[in-house]
Amino acid sequence: MSELSFTDTNSADDSQGKTWGLEGNLFWYLVLSGFLGVIVLLLMFSALRWTLLQAAPVAVTPMVLALLYIFLLRQGKPPGYDRDLIEGYFSGVRQ
């Protein structure tokens, strides 16, 4: 009787998966920025007594920044692209 041979293919290591169309764990940036936006909105609306129209643009800012970061520096880019670009900018080497 012959034994079965098992070969580790590591096929699961090729992809980090997608959530909401975002690669890997990028959706957490979106979730956390939404949570931060709600906290900012509540603080400005309740504690500082700003009107909703005054507080909303400030509260949306974290989500806009997170979306810019995700889609300009992370989504569809190679690993480390964001760090390399920022490091190159601050070290004087611009692309």
C-alpha positions in Angstrom: 0.0 0.0 0.0 1.4 3.4 -1.0 1.2 6.4 1.3 -0.1 9.7 0.2 2.4 12.5 -0.1 1.4 15.9 1.1 3.0 19.0 -0.4 2.7 22.4 1.3 1.8 24.8 -1.6 1.4 28.0 0.4 -1.4 29.1 -1.9 -3.1 31.0 0.9 0.0 33.1 1.3 -0.4 34.7 -2.1 -3.3 36.9 -1.2 -4.3 38.7 1.9 -7.9 38.7 0.7 -10.3 41.6 0.2 -12.9 43.2 2.3 -15.3 45.8 0.8 -13.1 45.7 -2.3 -10.1 46.9 -0.3 -6.9 44.7 -0.2 -5.7 43.1 3.0 -6.5 45.0 6.2 -7.1 48.4 4.5 -10.7 48.4 5.5 -9.6 48.9 9.1 -8.3 52.4 8.2 -11.8 53.2 6.8 -13.6 51.7 9.9 -11.4 53.5 12.4 -11.6 56.8 10.5 -15.4 56.5 10.5 -15.4 55.9 14.2 -13.1 58.9 14.8 -15.4 61.0 12.6 -18.4 60.1 14.7 -16.6 60.9 17.9 -15.4 64.3 16.6 -19.0 65.0 15.4 -20.5 64.2 18.8 -17.9 66.2 20.7 -18.3 69.3 18.5 -22.1 69.0 18.2 -22.7 68.3 21.9 -19.8 69.6 24.0 -18.8 72.6 21.9 -22.4 73.4 20.8 -21.6 73.7 17.1 -24.4 73.4 14.6 -24.5 70.2 12.6 -23.5 72.1 9.4 -20.5 73.5 11.2 -19.4 70.2 12.7 -20.0 67.9 9.8 -17.2 69.1 7.5 -14.7 68.8 10.3 -16.0 65.4 11.3 -15.7 64.1 7.7 -12.0 65.0 7.5 -10.6 61.8 9.1 -12.5 59.7 6.6 -11.4 61.8 3.6 -7.8 61.6 4.7 -8.1 57.8 5.2 -9.6 57.4 1.7 -6.9 59.5 0.2 -4.2 57.4 1.9 -5.9 54.1 0.9 -6.5 54.9 -2.7 -3.4 57.0 -3.4 -0.7 55.2 -1.5 -1.9 51.6 -0.7 -4.6 50.1 -2.9 -3.0 48.3 -5.9 0.5 49.4 -5.0 3.4 47.1 -4.0 4.1 46.6 -0.3 6.0 49.4 1.3 5.2 51.9 -1.5 3.7 54.4 0.9 6.7 54.2 3.3 9.2 54.5 0.4 7.4 57.5 -1.1 7.2 59.4 2.2 10.7 58.5 3.1 11.9 59.7 -0.3 10.0 62.9 0.0 11.5 63.8 3.4 15.0 62.7 2.5 15.0 64.9 -0.5 14.9 62.2 -3.1 11.7 62.9 -5.1 10.3 60.7 -7.7 
